Amino acid sequence: MAQTEALKIAVVGMGVAGSYLINQLSRTHDATGFERYPKERFECVCAWGTSKDYIRRFAEDCDIDFDDHILHEGRSILTSVGGMEIESRTCGLVSFDKHSLLEEMRHGRDVRYGTWVRNEEELKGYDLVIDATGLRVLLPKIQSHELRIPCVQYRVKYDRPPFRDFYIEILEGMGGYLWYFPLGDGWAHVGAGDLNHGHIRAVEAFFERHGGEREKIVGRPIRLCPPRFCQPFRSGRVVGVGESIGTVFPLLGEGIIPTLECSELLVKNIDDLDRYRRKVLRKYSFYETAYDFLMPVFRRRMGLLEQAGLSQAVLSHMMENQARYGVELQPTSVTIEPNAFLQQAISFAQMITL
């Protein structure tokens, strides 16, 4: 990083992006972290699933052994969609203790918990303010193409876990999915996100089927619109990073690895924020394709020819990046419930337009 003098930097939000940034930037700059929640109430929203082979490098940047934080190493993932259950092998997909990992990243750094920063003017004296809030608190609101999917998640204890491994259920209307991610010792994260606002109903139905003792509930909307639609990335002294500028993969709602990659780009280009913007747009350009693929599905009306081309692009991307997402696309088993499958096929066909 070609920087002639240290900057005084405020990093607002101590999630994935903020924790990595406060670790890295404090090595060469005067960096201070700000987190709205007190330390004892800090929550990490998401299912805590990621690819161990991809996140290890970022942990090593912070002098951390990621393996110390792994809770469950997956062997398979079961996906339920429209009357079908598809089981696939995983390749490096794990659940991990996100709290302990991020806390270790922040250890020894200047972080001010219980400090809710609402605007840039509250941070006078800083050369640069980084919006790592995910909610885009300090940047201008997105004017068009904004897409935020409501989510809810519980930490659940089971005497007899309903699944031995990862489980995903595509929700009715294909506006989102429910997840069951094992955390070890009978614990799991159970949650759902749904653009059609059926996420709470889906989770309650899951508990009716499988039981479990709920311990904690968290939830907030997740932004799925890609970086191109989240501009500007910069306003005055404020620059955005991670989910604040759209680095969540729209197809999966997965943001841990892309947020770390975006944070690394900011560290490496802190001396040239326009170069940072260009590199972000280039790196996440495929997210626009994924977004274009999803929007007709959400609207329940898909053009046949256009969707066929987008489907091919999405499939090629997923096939080429199986290790990145931790799942092999070749199924090991498929079971079909005929009536439910037929109903789903008819519903899907009604969405197609010539």
C-alpha positions in Angstrom: 0.0 0.0 0.0 1.7 3.2 -1.2 0.9 5.6 1.6 3.3 8.4 2.6 1.6 9.3 5.9 -0.8 7.7 8.4 -4.5 8.6 8.2 -6.8 9.0 11.1 -9.6 6.6 10.2 -13.0 5.8 11.8 -14.5 2.4 11.0 -18.2 2.3 11.8 -19.7 -1.1 12.3 -17.8 -4.1 13.7 -19.2 -6.9 11.6 -17.1 -8.9 9.2 -15.9 -5.9 7.2 -15.3 -3.6 10.2 -13.5 -6.2 12.3 -11.1 -7.1 9.4 -10.5 -3.5 8.6 -9.8 -2.4 12.2 -7.3 -5.2 12.4 -5.5 -4.4 9.1 -5.7 -0.6 9.0 -4.5 -0.1 12.6 -1.2 -1.6 11.6 -0.3 1.4 9.5 -2.9 4.1 10.4 -4.5 5.6 13.4 -7.8 3.6 13.2 -10.7 3.6 15.6 -13.7 1.3 15.5 -17.3 2.2 16.4 -20.0 -0.3 17.2 -23.6 0.8 18.1 -24.2 -2.2 20.5 -22.5 -2.7 23.8 -19.9 -5.5 23.7 -22.1 -7.9 25.6 -25.1 -7.4 23.3 -23.2 -7.5 20.0 -24.8 -10.0 17.6 -23.5 -11.5 14.3 -26.4 -11.8 11.9 -26.2 -14.7 9.4 -26.0 -18.5 9.5 -22.3 -18.7 10.1 -21.6 -20.8 7.1 -18.6 -20.3 4.7 -15.9 -22.0 2.7 -13.0 -22.8 5.0 -10.5 -22.9 2.2 -11.4 -19.3 1.1 -11.7 -17.7 4.5 -8.4 -19.1 5.9 -6.3 -16.5 4.0 -8.2 -13.6 5.6 -7.8 -15.1 9.0 -4.1 -15.6 8.4 -3.9 -11.8 7.4 -5.0 -11.2 11.0 -2.6 -13.8 12.5 -5.5 -16.1 13.3 -5.9 -19.8 12.8 -9.4 -20.2 11.3 -9.6 -23.9 12.2 -9.7 -22.9 15.9 -13.2 -21.4 15.2 -14.8 -24.2 13.1 -17.9 -25.6 14.7 -19.1 -28.2 12.1 -17.5 -29.5 8.9 -20.1 -30.5 6.4 -20.2 -33.6 4.3 -23.4 -33.0 2.5 -26.2 -30.5 2.0 -29.8 -31.4 1.5 -31.9 -29.0 -0.6 -35.7 -29.2 -0.7 -37.4 -27.4 -3.6 -40.9 -27.9 -5.1 -41.4 -31.6 -4.2 -37.8 -32.6 -4.8 -35.0 -33.3 -2.2 -31.6 -33.1 -3.7 -28.5 -34.2 -1.7 -25.1 -33.0 -2.7 -21.6 -33.3 -1.4 -19.9 -30.3 0.2 -16.4 -29.3 -0.4 -15.1 -27.2 2.4 -18.4 -25.8 3.7 -18.3 -25.3 7.4 -20.2 -23.5 10.1 -17.9 -21.4 12.4 -18.1 -19.3 15.5 -18.4 -15.9 13.9 -18.4 -14.1 17.3 -15.1 -15.6 18.4 -13.4 -15.0 15.1 -14.4 -11.4 14.8 -13.6 -10.8 18.5 -10.1 -12.1 17.9 -9.7 -9.8 14.8 -10.7 -6.8 17.0 -8.5 -7.9 20.0 -6.1 -5.2 21.1 -7.6 -2.6 18.7 -9.3 0.7 19.7 -13.0 -0.2 19.4 -15.7 1.9 21.1 -18.7 -0.2 21.8 -22.2 1.3 22.6 -21.5 4.2 20.3 -24.1 4.8 17.7 -22.8 7.0 14.9 -25.6 8.3 12.8 -23.9 10.8 10.5 -20.4 11.9 9.3 -20.6 15.1 11.4 -20.3 13.1 14.6 -16.8 12.1 13.7 -15.0 15.4 13.3 -11.2 15.2 13.1 -11.0 12.0 11.1 -9.5 12.0 7.6 -11.6 9.1 6.5 -14.9 7.5 7.7 -15.6 3.9 6.6 -19.3 2.8 6.5 -19.1 -0.9 7.4 -22.6 -0.9 8.9 -24.2 -3.1 6.2 -27.3 -0.9 6.4 -25.5 2.0 4.7 -26.1 4.4 7.6 -23.6 7.1 6.6 -23.9 7.0 2.8 -26.7 8.4 0.6 -29.8 6.2 0.2 -29.9 4.0 -2.9 -32.2 5.8 -5.4 -33.2 2.8 -7.6 -32.9 -1.0 -7.8 -32.7 -1.3 -4.0 -33.5 -4.9 -3.0 -33.4 -5.9 0.7 -34.8 -9.3 1.8 -36.2 -9.5 5.3 -34.7 -12.3 7.4 -35.1 -13.9 10.8 -32.9 -16.5 12.6 -32.9 -18.5 15.8 -30.1 -20.3 17.7 -31.8 -23.6 18.6 -30.9 -26.6 20.8 -31.9 -30.1 19.9 -31.8 -33.3 21.9 -32.2 -35.1 18.5 -31.2 -32.9 15.6 -33.6 -33.2 12.7 -30.7 -33.2 10.2 -27.2 -34.5 10.5 -25.8 -31.8 8.1 -26.7 -28.7 6.2 -30.3 -28.2 5.0 -31.9 -25.7 2.7 -35.5 -25.3 1.8 -36.6 -23.1 -1.1 -39.7 -21.2 -0.1 -43.0 -21.1 -1.9 -42.9 -18.4 -4.6 -39.1 -18.8 -4.9 -38.6 -15.5 -3.1 -36.1 -16.9 -0.6 -35.1 -19.9 1.4 -35.0 -21.4 4.9 -31.7 -22.7 6.3 -30.6 -25.2 9.0 -26.9 -24.9 9.8 -25.5 -27.3 12.4 -23.2 -25.7 15.0 -22.2 -28.8 16.9 -23.3 -30.3 20.3 -26.9 -30.3 19.2 -27.0 -26.6 18.4 -28.1 -25.2 15.0 -29.0 -21.9 13.4 -32.5 -22.0 11.9 -33.6 -19.0 9.9 -35.2 -17.8 6.7 -35.2 -14.9 4.3 -38.1 -14.2 1.9 -38.8 -11.3 -0.4 -42.5 -12.3 -0.2 -42.4 -11.9 3.6 -43.1 -15.5 4.3 -39.9 -16.0 6.3 -41.5 -16.0 9.8 -44.3 -18.4 8.7 -41.7 -20.7 7.1 -39.6 -20.8 10.3 -42.6 -21.4 12.5 -43.7 -24.3 10.2 -40.2 -25.8 10.6 -40.4 -25.7 14.3 -43.9 -27.3 14.2 -42.3 -30.2 12.3 -39.0 -30.6 14.1 -39.3 -28.9 17.5 -36.2 -27.5 19.2 -35.6 -25.1 22.0 -35.1 -21.6 20.8 -32.5 -19.6 22.6 -31.8 -16.4 20.6 -33.5 -14.5 17.8 -31.8 -12.0 15.4 -32.7 -10.6 12.1 -32.4 -7.7 9.8 -32.9 -7.2 6.0 -30.0 -8.2 3.8 -29.2 -6.1 0.7 -29.1 -8.1 -2.5 -28.7 -5.3 -5.1 -25.2 -5.4 -6.7 -22.5 -2.7 -6.3 -23.3 -1.0 -9.6 -26.7 0.0 -8.1 -25.2 0.9 -4.7 -23.3 3.9 -6.0 -22.0 6.3 -4.8 -19.5 4.4 -2.7 -18.1 7.6 -1.4 -19.7 10.8 0.0 -17.5 13.5 1.5 -15.1 11.8 3.9 -17.2 8.6 4.0 -16.5 5.5 1.9 -18.5 2.3 1.9 -17.4 -1.3 2.1 -19.1 -4.7 2.1 -22.8 -5.1 2.3 -23.2 -1.3 2.5 -22.1 -1.2 -1.2 -23.8 -4.5 -2.3 -21.2 -7.3 -1.8 -23.7 -10.0 -1.0 -24.1 -12.7 -3.7 -27.8 -12.4 -4.8 -28.3 -16.0 -5.6 -27.3 -17.4 -2.2 -27.5 -14.3 0.1 -23.9 -15.1 1.0 -21.7 -12.2 2.0 -18.9 -13.3 4.3 -16.2 -14.0 1.7 -17.2 -11.2 -0.7 -17.2 -8.7 2.1 -13.7 -9.8 3.2 -12.6 -9.5 -0.4 -14.1 -6.0 -0.7 -12.4 -5.0 2.6 -9.1 -6.2 1.3 -9.5 -4.1 -1.8 -10.1 -1.1 0.4 -7.0 -1.7 2.5 -4.9 -2.1 -0.6 -6.4 1.0 -2.3 -6.9 3.3 0.7 -4.7 5.9 -0.9 -6.8 6.0 -4.1 -10.5 5.6 -3.5 -11.5 6.1 -7.1 -9.3 3.1 -8.0 -11.0 1.2 -5.2 -14.4 2.0 -6.8 -13.3 0.7 -10.2 -11.8 -2.5 -8.7 -15.0 -3.2 -6.8 -17.2 -2.7 -9.9 -15.0 -5.0 -11.9 -14.7 -7.7 -9.3 -18.4 -7.9 -8.6 -19.7 -7.5 -12.1 -21.1 -11.0 -12.2 -23.4 -10.0 -9.3 -25.4 -7.9 -11.9 -26.0 -11.0 -13.9 -27.2 -12.9 -10.8 -29.4 -10.0 -9.9 -30.9 -9.9 -13.5 -31.5 -13.6 -13.2 -33.4 -13.3 -9.9 -35.6 -10.3 -10.5 -37.9 -12.0 -13.1 -38.2 -14.9 -10.6 -39.2 -12.5 -7.9 -41.7 -10.8 -10.2 -43.1 -14.2 -11.2 -42.8 -13.4 -14.9 -39.8 -14.6 -16.9 -38.9 -14.1 -20.6 -38.0 -17.5 -22.1 -35.1 -16.5 -24.3 -33.5 -13.9 -21.9 -33.9 -16.2 -18.9 -32.3 -19.1 -20.8 -29.2 -17.1 -21.5 -29.0 -15.8 -17.9 -29.5 -19.4 -16.6 -26.6 -20.6 -18.6 -24.4 -17.8 -17.3 -25.3 -18.6 -13.7 -24.8 -22.3 -14.1 -21.4 -21.8 -15.7 -20.4 -19.5 -12.9 -21.5 -22.0 -10.2 -19.8 -24.9 -11.9 -16.5 -23.0 -12.2 -16.7 -21.9 -8.5 -17.9 -25.0 -6.6 -14.9 -24.9 -4.2 -15.6 -21.2 -3.6 -19.2 -21.8 -2.5 -18.4 -25.1 -0.8 -20.9 -27.3 -2.6 -20.6 -29.7 -5.5 -23.4 -29.2 -8.0 -23.5 -32.9 -9.1 -26.2 -34.4 -6.8 -25.5 -37.7 -5.0 -29.3 -38.5 -4.6 -32.6 -37.0 -5.7 -36.0 -37.9 -4.4 -39.3 -36.7 -5.8 -42.8 -36.3 -4.3 -44.9 -36.5 -7.5 -47.9 -34.3 -6.6 -45.8 -31.5 -5.1 -43.3 -31.7 -7.9 -46.1 -31.4 -10.5 -47.7 -28.4 -8.8 -44.3 -26.7 -8.7 -43.7 -27.5 -12.4 -47.1 -26.0 -13.3 -46.5 -22.9 -11.2 -43.1 -22.4 -12.8 -44.4 -22.9 -16.3 -47.0 -20.2 -15.7 -44.2 -17.7 -15.0 -42.7 -18.2 -18.5 -43.4 -15.7 -21.3 -42.3 -15.9 -24.9 
